[in-house]
């Protein structure tokens, strides 16, 4: 095989020089456009190019990859785990030239482009040849873990271990790890709001969670919630619960997570089950790992997809399902209104959210 590597006769991709810390995203994209003028019909970059972010225009430095990786791609084969880890190291180093701590969404954009280009070499593939959950999960996890390991001893580690001012994006996908106070609020006023929430909870219990006043106060005090949670050393759960009792109700723990990450956790879980549930089921159907897995699969598909996936995963790892979910009669649970002590199992996520509203 020739040392000059190419795939399907195509020429090597044009690489863009990453911006330094003082250059803007626009100048980086303009640099990319100017370097690829020979392949463009016009020397002026189009509007669509200018609007693209750096992960979308990112070019993988394949020429810097180990020879084994390049050979595997050329032959349409999967590289060995050690060679794949070397590739991830090179990829992480190149991405960090654009941004020191790329977010999960930025990593996902880069990884998806790699999977689309070379699915035979890097995609997660089921026994029947179909892609598992888009095919990108394992490579995305490897890349994000590598980036976080590189940042562990740097300034981002300091952000996680101190109560100093955080940047707009911290690690693990948080977009509001430690936000500023709302413009119209002060430390004194948000503390007054917190005390008002305690008062409402003492008077009405968890039932007060549906009050519009509680919803408004929980949003206004989000920065104070984060300050208490981020305290070093970390507070006890009971201490947090005594200060923020509504935070331990389903509505506001989900709301807090959405404010923290910009992700609706129930909707995301529902979509993930739709996207990956059948692939997980088919994987275990093709390779059942123990008797409990076989027993669950033999029950057919009468159960909800979410329930079946949870059962299969817990059976695979030898975990007892009752350690995670309490089984009870739905009718008695609704009529008795016993709240969080009663969690019906065979419900879709949408039904569960409606059910929790009924109990409140």
C-alpha positions as CSV (number, residue, x, y, z in Angstrom):
1,X,0.0,0.0,0.0
2,X,1.3,3.4,-0.9
3,X,2.3,5.8,1.9
4,X,0.3,8.5,0.2
5,X,-3.1,7.7,1.7
6,X,-6.4,8.4,-0.1
7,X,-9.9,7.0,0.2
8,X,-11.9,6.1,-2.9
9,X,-9.5,8.2,-5.1
10,X,-10.5,11.4,-3.3
11,X,-7.9,14.0,-2.4
12,X,-6.9,14.8,1.2
13,X,-9.3,17.3,2.8
14,X,-8.1,20.9,3.0
15,X,-7.3,21.7,6.7
16,X,-8.1,25.0,8.3
17,X,-5.8,26.6,10.7
18,X,-7.6,26.9,14.1
19,X,-7.9,30.4,15.6
20,X,-5.9,31.5,18.5
21,X,-7.5,32.6,21.7
22,X,-7.9,36.2,20.6
23,X,-9.4,35.6,17.2
24,X,-13.1,35.5,16.6
25,X,-15.2,32.6,15.3
26,X,-16.0,34.6,12.1
27,X,-12.3,35.1,11.3
28,X,-11.8,31.4,11.8
29,X,-14.5,30.6,9.3
30,X,-13.2,33.2,6.9
31,X,-9.8,31.6,7.1
32,X,-11.3,28.2,6.3
33,X,-13.0,29.7,3.3
34,X,-9.9,31.4,2.0
35,X,-7.9,28.2,2.2
36,X,-10.4,26.3,0.2
37,X,-10.8,28.8,-2.6
38,X,-9.3,26.5,-5.2
39,X,-12.1,24.1,-4.7
40,X,-14.9,26.8,-4.7
41,X,-16.5,28.2,-7.8
42,X,-16.2,31.7,-6.4
43,X,-13.6,33.4,-4.2
44,X,-16.3,34.9,-2.0
45,X,-17.6,32.6,0.8
46,X,-21.3,32.1,0.7
47,X,-23.7,33.2,3.5
48,X,-24.2,29.5,4.5
49,X,-20.5,29.2,5.1
50,X,-20.3,32.3,7.3
51,X,-23.1,31.1,9.5
52,X,-21.6,27.7,10.2
53,X,-19.9,27.1,13.5
54,X,-16.4,25.7,13.8
55,X,-17.5,22.1,14.6
56,X,-19.5,22.1,11.3
57,X,-16.4,23.2,9.3
58,X,-13.9,21.2,11.4
59,X,-11.6,19.0,9.3
60,X,-10.2,15.9,10.9
61,X,-6.4,15.8,10.6
62,X,-6.3,12.3,9.0
63,X,-2.7,12.7,7.9
64,X,-1.7,12.9,11.6
65,X,-3.5,9.7,12.5
66,X,-1.5,6.4,13.0
67,X,-0.9,4.5,9.8
68,X,-3.1,1.6,11.2
69,X,-6.1,4.0,11.4
70,X,-5.6,5.2,7.8
71,X,-5.2,1.6,6.6
72,X,-8.4,0.5,8.4
73,X,-10.4,3.4,6.8
74,X,-9.0,2.6,3.3
75,X,-9.9,-1.0,3.7
76,X,-13.3,-0.4,5.3
77,X,-12.3,-2.3,8.5
78,X,-12.5,-1.5,12.2
79,X,-9.3,-0.4,13.9
80,X,-8.1,-2.1,17.0
81,X,-9.1,-0.5,20.3
82,X,-5.5,0.8,21.0
83,X,-5.3,2.4,17.6
84,X,-8.8,3.9,18.1
85,X,-7.7,5.5,21.4
86,X,-4.7,7.0,19.6
87,X,-7.0,8.5,17.0
88,X,-9.2,10.0,19.8
89,X,-6.1,11.6,21.3
90,X,-5.2,13.3,18.0
91,X,-8.8,14.3,17.4
92,X,-9.1,15.8,20.9
93,X,-5.9,17.8,20.6
94,X,-6.9,19.2,17.3
95,X,-10.4,20.2,18.5
96,X,-8.9,21.9,21.6
97,X,-7.0,24.2,19.3
98,X,-10.3,25.8,18.5
99,X,-11.8,25.6,21.9
100,X,-10.2,24.5,25.2
101,X,-13.3,22.6,26.5
102,X,-15.6,21.7,23.6
103,X,-19.2,21.0,24.7
104,X,-20.9,17.7,24.2
105,X,-23.0,19.2,21.4
106,X,-19.8,20.4,19.6
107,X,-18.2,17.0,20.0
108,X,-21.4,15.3,18.7
109,X,-21.3,17.4,15.5
110,X,-17.7,16.3,14.8
111,X,-18.3,12.7,15.7
112,X,-21.4,12.5,13.5
113,X,-19.5,13.8,10.5
114,X,-16.9,11.1,11.1
115,X,-19.5,8.3,11.4
116,X,-21.3,9.5,8.2
117,X,-18.0,9.4,6.3
118,X,-16.6,6.1,7.7
119,X,-19.4,4.1,9.3
120,X,-17.7,0.7,8.6
121,X,-14.7,1.8,10.7
122,X,-16.2,3.7,13.6
123,X,-20.0,3.3,13.9
124,X,-21.7,1.3,16.6
125,X,-23.3,-1.5,14.7
126,X,-25.9,-4.1,15.8
127,X,-25.5,-7.8,14.9
128,X,-28.0,-7.4,12.1
129,X,-25.8,-4.6,10.6
130,X,-28.0,-1.7,11.6
131,X,-26.7,1.4,13.4
132,X,-27.1,1.4,17.2
133,X,-28.6,4.8,18.4
134,X,-27.2,6.6,15.4
135,X,-23.9,4.8,15.6
136,X,-22.0,7.6,17.3
137,X,-22.4,6.9,21.1
138,X,-19.2,5.0,21.9
139,X,-16.9,7.4,19.9
140,X,-18.6,10.4,21.4
141,X,-18.1,9.1,25.0
142,X,-14.4,8.4,24.2
143,X,-13.8,11.8,22.8
144,X,-15.6,13.7,25.6
145,X,-13.9,11.7,28.3
146,X,-10.5,12.4,26.7
147,X,-11.2,16.2,26.6
148,X,-12.3,16.2,30.2
149,X,-9.3,14.3,31.3
150,X,-7.0,16.8,29.5
151,X,-8.9,19.7,31.3
152,X,-8.9,18.0,34.7
153,X,-5.7,19.7,35.9
154,X,-6.4,23.0,34.3
155,X,-8.6,26.0,34.9
156,X,-11.8,23.9,34.3
157,X,-10.9,21.7,37.2
158,X,-10.6,24.8,39.3
159,X,-14.1,25.9,38.2
160,X,-15.5,22.6,39.5
161,X,-13.7,22.8,42.8
162,X,-14.3,26.4,43.9
163,X,-17.1,28.7,44.5
164,X,-15.5,31.4,42.3
165,X,-17.4,32.8,39.3
166,X,-18.1,30.2,36.7
167,X,-18.1,30.7,32.9
168,X,-21.2,30.5,30.8
169,X,-20.5,26.8,30.1
170,X,-19.0,24.4,32.7
171,X,-18.3,20.7,32.2
172,X,-20.8,17.9,31.8
173,X,-23.1,19.9,29.6
174,X,-24.1,22.6,32.2
175,X,-25.0,25.9,30.7
176,X,-25.8,27.7,34.0
177,X,-23.6,26.0,36.5
178,X,-23.4,29.1,38.7
179,X,-25.4,31.9,37.1
180,X,-25.6,35.5,38.2
181,X,-28.5,36.9,40.1
182,X,-31.5,38.2,38.1
183,X,-31.0,41.9,37.2
184,X,-33.7,43.1,39.5
185,X,-32.6,40.9,42.5
186,X,-30.1,41.1,45.3
187,X,-28.7,38.6,47.8
188,X,-31.2,39.9,50.3
189,X,-34.2,39.6,48.1
190,X,-33.4,36.1,46.8
191,X,-33.0,35.0,50.4
192,X,-36.4,36.4,51.2
193,X,-37.8,34.5,48.3
194,X,-36.2,31.3,49.7
195,X,-37.8,31.9,53.1
196,X,-41.2,32.5,51.5
197,X,-40.8,29.1,49.7
198,X,-40.1,27.4,53.0
199,X,-43.2,29.1,54.5
200,X,-45.4,27.9,51.7
201,X,-44.1,24.3,52.1
202,X,-44.7,24.4,55.8
203,X,-48.3,25.5,55.2
204,X,-49.2,23.3,52.2
205,X,-46.6,20.7,51.8
206,X,-45.8,19.3,48.4
207,X,-49.2,20.3,47.2
208,X,-48.0,23.9,47.0
209,X,-45.8,23.0,44.1
210,X,-48.7,23.8,41.7
211,X,-49.0,27.4,42.9
212,X,-47.9,30.0,40.3
213,X,-46.1,31.9,43.1
214,X,-43.9,28.9,43.8
215,X,-43.1,28.5,40.1
216,X,-42.0,32.1,39.9
217,X,-40.0,32.0,43.1
218,X,-38.2,28.8,42.1
219,X,-37.1,30.5,38.9
220,X,-36.0,33.7,40.7
221,X,-34.0,31.8,43.3
222,X,-32.2,29.4,40.8
223,X,-28.9,31.2,41.2
224,X,-29.1,30.8,45.0
225,X,-30.0,27.1,44.6
226,X,-26.9,26.6,42.6
227,X,-24.8,28.5,45.1
228,X,-25.9,26.2,47.9
229,X,-25.5,23.1,45.8
230,X,-22.0,24.1,44.6
231,X,-20.7,24.9,48.1
232,X,-17.4,23.3,49.0
233,X,-17.4,21.0,50.8
234,X,-20.7,19.7,49.3
235,X,-23.8,20.1,51.6
236,X,-25.7,17.1,53.0
237,X,-28.9,16.1,51.2
238,X,-30.9,16.8,54.3
239,X,-29.5,20.3,54.5
240,X,-30.4,21.1,50.9
241,X,-33.9,19.6,51.4
242,X,-34.5,21.8,54.5
243,X,-33.6,24.9,52.5
244,X,-35.2,23.9,49.2
245,X,-38.1,21.5,50.0
246,X,-39.8,22.1,46.6
247,X,-36.6,21.1,44.8
248,X,-37.4,17.5,45.9
249,X,-40.7,17.4,44.1
250,X,-40.8,15.9,40.6
251,X,-41.9,19.2,38.9
252,X,-39.0,21.3,40.3
253,X,-36.2,18.8,40.1
254,X,-37.0,18.4,36.4
255,X,-37.3,22.2,36.1
256,X,-33.9,22.7,37.9
257,X,-32.3,20.3,35.5
258,X,-33.7,22.1,32.5
259,X,-32.5,25.5,33.7
260,X,-29.1,23.9,34.4
261,X,-28.6,22.2,31.1
262,X,-31.3,23.5,28.7
263,X,-32.5,19.9,28.4
264,X,-36.1,18.7,29.1
265,X,-35.1,15.5,30.8
266,X,-38.5,13.7,30.5
267,X,-38.8,14.6,26.8
268,X,-35.1,13.7,26.2
269,X,-35.6,10.3,27.9
270,X,-38.7,9.7,25.9
271,X,-36.9,10.4,22.6
272,X,-34.0,8.3,23.6
273,X,-36.2,5.4,24.3
274,X,-37.8,5.8,20.9
275,X,-34.5,6.1,19.2
276,X,-32.5,3.4,21.1
277,X,-35.0,1.2,22.8
278,X,-35.7,-1.1,19.8
279,X,-31.9,-1.4,19.1
280,X,-31.2,-2.4,22.7
281,X,-34.0,-5.0,22.6
282,X,-32.8,-6.4,19.3
283,X,-29.2,-6.6,20.6
284,X,-30.2,-8.7,23.6
285,X,-32.5,-10.8,21.4
286,X,-29.5,-11.6,19.2
287,X,-27.1,-12.1,22.2
288,X,-29.1,-12.8,25.4
289,X,-26.5,-12.7,28.2
290,X,-28.3,-14.7,30.9
291,X,-31.5,-16.5,31.8
292,X,-33.2,-13.4,33.2
293,X,-32.7,-11.6,29.9
294,X,-34.2,-14.5,28.1
295,X,-37.2,-14.6,30.4
296,X,-37.9,-10.9,29.8
297,X,-37.7,-11.3,26.1
298,X,-40.0,-14.3,26.2
299,X,-42.8,-12.1,27.6
300,X,-43.2,-10.6,24.1
301,X,-43.7,-6.9,23.6
302,X,-46.8,-6.3,25.7
303,X,-44.9,-4.0,28.1
304,X,-44.0,-0.4,27.3
305,X,-40.6,0.1,25.5
306,X,-39.2,2.1,28.5
307,X,-40.1,-0.6,30.9
308,X,-38.7,-3.4,28.7
309,X,-35.4,-1.6,28.2
310,X,-35.0,-1.0,32.0
311,X,-35.8,-4.6,32.8
312,X,-33.3,-5.9,30.2
313,X,-30.5,-3.7,31.4
314,X,-31.0,-4.5,35.0
315,X,-31.3,-8.2,34.2
316,X,-28.0,-8.0,32.2
317,X,-26.2,-6.4,35.1
318,X,-27.8,-8.8,37.7
319,X,-29.7,-6.0,39.4
320,X,-33.1,-6.4,41.2
321,X,-35.8,-4.4,39.5
322,X,-37.5,-3.7,42.9
323,X,-34.4,-1.8,43.9
324,X,-35.2,0.9,41.4
325,X,-39.0,0.7,40.9
326,X,-41.8,0.1,43.3
327,X,-44.6,-2.0,41.9
328,X,-48.2,-1.0,43.0
329,X,-51.7,-0.9,41.7
330,X,-52.4,2.2,39.7
331,X,-56.0,2.6,40.7
332,X,-55.3,2.3,44.4
333,X,-52.4,4.7,44.0
334,X,-54.6,7.4,42.4
335,X,-57.6,6.9,44.7
336,X,-55.4,6.8,47.8
337,X,-53.3,9.9,46.6
338,X,-50.2,8.6,48.5
339,X,-47.9,10.8,46.5
340,X,-44.3,9.9,45.8
341,X,-44.5,6.6,47.8
342,X,-46.5,5.1,45.0
343,X,-44.9,4.8,41.6
344,X,-46.8,2.8,39.0
345,X,-44.4,1.0,36.8
346,X,-46.3,0.3,33.5
347,X,-46.7,3.9,32.4
348,X,-45.3,5.8,29.5
349,X,-43.3,8.9,30.5
350,X,-46.1,11.1,29.3
351,X,-48.6,9.2,31.4
352,X,-46.2,9.4,34.4
353,X,-45.9,13.2,34.1
354,X,-49.7,13.5,34.0
355,X,-50.0,11.1,36.9
356,X,-47.6,13.1,39.1
357,X,-49.7,16.2,38.4
358,X,-52.9,14.4,39.5
359,X,-51.2,13.4,42.8
360,X,-50.1,16.9,43.5
